[in-house]
Amino acid sequence: MAVKIVSLREDEIRDIGDAFADFKYAESEFGMAYLAKDRQAVSDYICSYARMTIRERSLYSTSYKHEGFIAFSNPGAGMSLGSAADILKTVPGRVDMKHLFTMAKGCMHAGKTYGSILSGLKIPHIYVSMVAVRKEYQGKGFMRKLLEIAFEEGRRQAVPVVLDTDAVLKKDKYEHLGMKCVVTQHFADGVELYGLVYEPDNLPKEWKSEVVLEDRRILSAHSRDIWDRFAPVYSGFVTGTPGNRRAYDAIYRRIRSVIRDKEVLELATGPGVIAKQVADEAGRMVATDYSEKMLAVARRGIVPENLVFERADASALSYDDESFDVIIIANALHIIPQPEKVLSEIRRVLRKDGLLIAPNFIHDNRKKVSGLCSKALSFAGVTFEAKWDAQGYIRFLQDHGFRAEHTKQLQSTIPLMYTECTIEDDRIDSDGDHGTM
């Protein structure tokens, strides 16, 4: 039975500190105790940390007997100024300054903890900051009971549970109890930090460590591709102005109303701006992009369960004929070298009674702001293969086999033409239904 700790006797707090201070590291291994002046300094610091976890209501025990303790919380919960001050008070006089300098140099090359990687990708998780079994209860299975408290919370929230440890023996123990080591940081000879994670069965696949680490590699890799370079900031560009936000909010509302329970494919999803807003209304949604960095950004944060991200070339899709009820391609046809090839592929994989949703910026207009924005993008390396006005865009879709059923011009930094089309086998001329959204 997990017990949330609201107070402890001072001797019980000292037991926690001593459990850390008296841990026997493997040969030639010092762990984070490398920074402390002596055993007492380690114990004092851990005692201060335990008091902080009690104050912050993040410390739990296996039972009212207090056999062992575990502290965990969701990152971002924050720490009170009082708690932070109490911790800082324990540092002066207890740190080996020579070793601190060596560690500081090591930090420059050690890489990131797994928790910081998850935070950078905006993936929620539980961070375990302390695990301790009192000496008289060690070797009796209480470590497993402690971890299970955090694991159960991880299953409840459907998020990974992360823990860092400074000893090989501890790492091996945690792995035996259901965690896996995914990151190792080397700070100095004999000082390494092992990042472990428990991944519950209900964890979204985008948050599995294999995907997370690959996404981080992709995002960290140097690339000359313009869309790879734009990936981290593209969402801010698309919805970063009040006008663009209003336009996209209208698009979200309209798309959600027409894709309900449908099989949906999105092409050129970029960082998933539209997909993550509308997918929960669809029966199933596949969002694709050619840029791996765009997809890595798209997988950050909360992803609806019925949404999957896949890499695909919009002009050469691998999907079977007539696979989808709805296909979305937003603000992409004007930057694709051969957009007619993409429309041909859309006709192939879209069901005969299906719907193409193709909002697109209209660059060929007389708005000065739009012109300046287009020029700025051009200077940044974005190539516009086509610049349509509103009617020219509708004619382009019609010339390549689609009939506009619903259109609406939305005001944004660059005016945006929202368009819904059906397949027009006979290519009958139509101006579409200029309805409201």
N, C-alpha and C positions, 0 to 999 in steps of 0.2 A: 504494500500500500504506500503510494507516494505521499509525502507530507511536505507541505510548503512551510519553510522555516521563517518565522517572524522574530525569533530571538534565540540566542544560545548562551550558555554559560561561558565564561572566559576560558575555563579548562577545556571545553569542547572545541572552542575556536583554536586553542593552542594545539589540540590533537590534529586538526587539519593542517596547520603549519608544519608540525613535526613529521607528519606523514610524507609531505613533500621533501622536507629537508633531509630526511633519513633514507630517501630512495637510493638504491645502489645501482649506479649506471654501469653499462658494459665497459670492458677494458678500453682505454683510450677515448672515452666518451665523457663529456662534461655536462651536456645539456645547457639549459638556460641558467643553471646555477653558476656557469662560467662568469656571469656578470656580478655575482655577489661576492662580498669580501670574505664571508665565512658561512658556516651552517646556520648560525643564529640569524644572519641577515636574510637568508632564504626564508626561514620560518616566520620572521617578523613581517616580511613583505606579504607572504601568503595569508597570514592572519589578518592583515589590513584588507587584503582583497576579499577574504571571507566576510569581514564586517560590511564591506561595500555591497556584496551580493545580498546580504540580509536586509540592508537598508533599501536596496532596489527591488526587493521581493522576487529575486531570481534564483534563490537557493532552495534545493529540495533534498529530502532525506528518504531513505528506504522505509523507515518507520519511526515511531516515537522513541525508539531506543537509540536512534541516531547512529546506526552502524556505519553509514557512509553518506557522502554528500555529493550532489551534482548541481552545478550552476549553468543555466542556459537561458537564452532569450532570442528574440528576433532582432537582427541588426536594424538600426534606425530607431529603436525604442528610446535611445538616449540615456545619458547618465546625468544625475543631478550634480550641480556645481559642488555641493557639499561632499558628495561621494568622491568626486574627482580630486578634490583638495585633500581628503583623507589619504587617498592612495599616494599622491605626490609627496606628502609629508614623510612617507617611509623611504623615499629614494635617497635623499642626501645622507651621506655617512655610511650607506650600506652597499654602494656600488664600487666595484673595482674600476677605476677610471682608465687604466691602461687597457684592460680587456674591453671596456666600453668603446674605446677608439677603434680597436680591431673589429669589433662587431659592427660599428658604424660603417667601416669600409666594406665589410661583408654584405651589409644590407643593400649596397649599390648594385650588387651582382646576384643577389640571392633569388630574385624574382618575387612574384606575389603569392600570398597565401591563397588557398582555394576559396576561402570565404570572401576575400577581396575580389577575386575573379567573378564570383557569383554576384557580388554587389555591383561590380562594373557592368555586368550584363543585365542588371536590374532583375535578378532572379531571387525571389524570396527564399529564405532558409532559416534554419535554427542554428545558432552558434553555441556550442558547449565550451564554456570558458574555464571550467574547473571540474575535476573528478577526484575524489579522495575517499579512501576507506580507512577508518581508524585502525590502528595497529592490531588491536585484539581481535578484529573481525576479518583481517586480511586472509586470503586463501580459502574463504568459505562461501564463495559465489555471490558476494554482494556487488562486485563490479558489474556483473551481468544485470543485476536488478537495477543498479543505478542507470546504466545505459538504456535499459528498457523504458525508463521514465521519459527520457528524451525521445527515444524511438517512437513511443506511442504518440507523443505530441507531433512528431514528424508525419506519422500516418494520418493523424487527425487533420492536419493542415495540408497534407499532400505536398510536402516540401522536403528537400534534403536536410540532413542533420550533419553539421560540420564540426570537426574537432581538430586541434593542432596539438602535437605532442613532441617532446624533445628527446625521447629515448627509444632506441630500437626495441628494447624489451616491452615498453608500453605499446609501441606500434604493433608489435606481434600479438600482444594481448587483445588490442582493439580489433585487429583483423580476425582473430579467432572468434570474437564475439559479434561479428557481422558487419564490420566496417571494411572499407578498402582504402588503401593509400593511393592518392592520385597526384600529389605534389610533394616534392622534397626540396627544401631550401637549405643551401649550404652557407653558413655565416662565417665559420672559422674552423680550424682543425679541431675535431671533437665536438663541434656544435652544429647540429642540424635540426631542422624543424620539419616534421612529417605532417602533411595535411591529409586527414582521413574524412570519409563521408559514408553515411548510411543513406541508402536510397530506398524508400518504401515502395511496395509494389504498385501503389496508386500514383507514383510520381509521373508527371507528364514526360513524354519521351524527349521533348526539347530540353528538359532540365537534367537529363542523364549526363554523367560526367564525361562520357565519350563525346557527346555532342557539344557540351559546354567547352571542353578543352580544344576541340577542333574549331569551333566558332571563334574562340579567342585567338587561335593560331591564324585563322583567316583574317581576322580584324587587325592583327598585329603585322601581318605580312605587307611588305612594300609592293605596291602595284601601280602601273602606269595607266591602267584602264580608268577612264573618267568616272564611270559609275561606281567603281570600287572606291575611288577617292571621295566621291560624294556620299557614300553610304552612311557614314556617321552623322551627317548633318542634313540629309535630304528631308527627313520628317519635318525639321524646323523650317526648311524652305517652303514646303508644300502648305503647311498650316500655320506658318509663323506670323501672318498678318491678320488683323480682324476680318478683312474682306475674304481672305482665303479660308479662314475658319468657318465663317458663315456659309460659304459656298460648299465646303466639304461636309458641314453638318447637314445641309439640305441633301447632298448626295447620299450620305449614310441613311437618312430617313427613307429616301425613295428606294434605295437598293434593298434595304431590309424588308420593305413591304412587298417586293416582287420576287424575292428569292426564297420565300418561306418554304421549307421542306424540299427544296430543289437540290439537284446535283450541280455544284457550281465550280467553275474553273476560272482563276484569275491569272492573266498573263501580265508580265512586267510589274509584279506586285511591289517591287522596290523593297522598302523596309516594312511592308505589310500595313501601311497606314489604313487602307480601306478594309483589307481582309480581317484584321483583328477587331474592327468595329462592327462588321456585319455578319461574320461567320456563324454566330450562335443562332441566327434565324434559319440558316440553310440546313438541309438534311446532312450534307457533307460538302466540304469545300477544300479544294486543292489550290494553293497559291504558288505561282512559279516566278522565277526570275533567272536571267542569264548570269548575273553577278553573284558570286558566292558571298561577297562581303555584304551585299544587300540582304541576302537570306540570313546571314549570321546576325545582322541587326534585327531583322524581322522576328527571329526566335527569342529575342530578349524580352523579359517581363512575362506578363500573363498572355497565354495563347489558348483560345477556346479549344475544348477537347475534340471537336469535330473538324478542326482545321489542321492541315499538314502543309508544310513548305517543301517544295521540290525545285531542283535546278532544271531548267528547260530552255531551249531555244524556241522562241515563239514562231519562227518561220519554219521549224522542222520538229513538230511535236511527236512524241512517242505514243500518244493515246490512240485508242481504237476509234474508228469512225462512229459518229453519233453517240459519244460517251457522256455528254453533259447537257443539262437543261438550260443552263445560263453560262455565258462566258463574259467576263469583265476584262476590259483593257482600258486603263485610265492614263491619260497624258503620256502616251508612248508612241502612238502611230506617227506623230510628227518628228520623232527623233530616230526612227528605225529606217535604215537605208532602203529597204524594199518593203514598204508597208503592205503592198498588194499581196506579197507572199504570205504575210501573217493573216490577212483576211481570207486567203484561200485555205489556210490551215484551220482557221476558225470555222469556216463553212463545212469543212470535213468532219471535225470532231463535235460540232454542235448538232443536236437533234433537229429534225426537220421543223418541228413546231417550237424550237428553242428561241432564246432571246439573247442578243448581243447588247451589252451595256458598254458604251464607249465614250465616256466623257473626255473632252480634249480641250487644251488651251487653244484659243483663237488668237494667233499672233498678228495676223493681217488685219489690224484695226487702226483707228486714228487716235488712240489714246497715247498721250505722251509718256505716261508712267509705264505702260505696257512695253512701249518701244525701248525705254531705258532698261527695263528689267530683262528684255530679250537680249539686248546688247551686252549687258553684264554677264549673262549666262554664256553667251558666245565667247566673250573674252576669257571666261573660266574654262573653256574647252568643250562646252556642249554644242554639238552640231545639229542644227535644225534642218532636217531633210525636206520638210514641207512647212509652209506658212499659209494656212487657209484663213479665209474669212468664214463667217457662219454658214452661208449658203454653199460656199465652195467645199466645206467639210462634208456637208450632207450629200452633195453631188458626188464627192469622192467615194463615200460609202455606197451610194446607189450604183455607181459605175462598176463596183466590184461585188455586186450581188446582194446588197442589203437594203431593205426598205425602212426608212425612219418612221417609227410608229409614235414616238413621243420625244419631243425635244424641248429644251428650256435653256436659254442663255443665262448664266449666273455671273454676277458681278464679283470680280476678285482682282488682285493686282494685275494679272493678265486675264481678260474675260474667258470664261470657261463654258463650252457648249456641252450640256448634258444630253446624251442621245441614247435611246433604246431602239434597237432594230430587230427585224425578223428577216429570215432568208427570203430573198426575192428571186425565185427561179425565173420568172418571166421578165424581171427587171422593169416593172411598170413604174412610170414616173409618179412621184408622190412628194408633196412638201411636208408630209408628216402631220401629226396632231400636236400643235403647240400648246400643250397643257400646262397645268400648274404643278408645283412640287410641294 
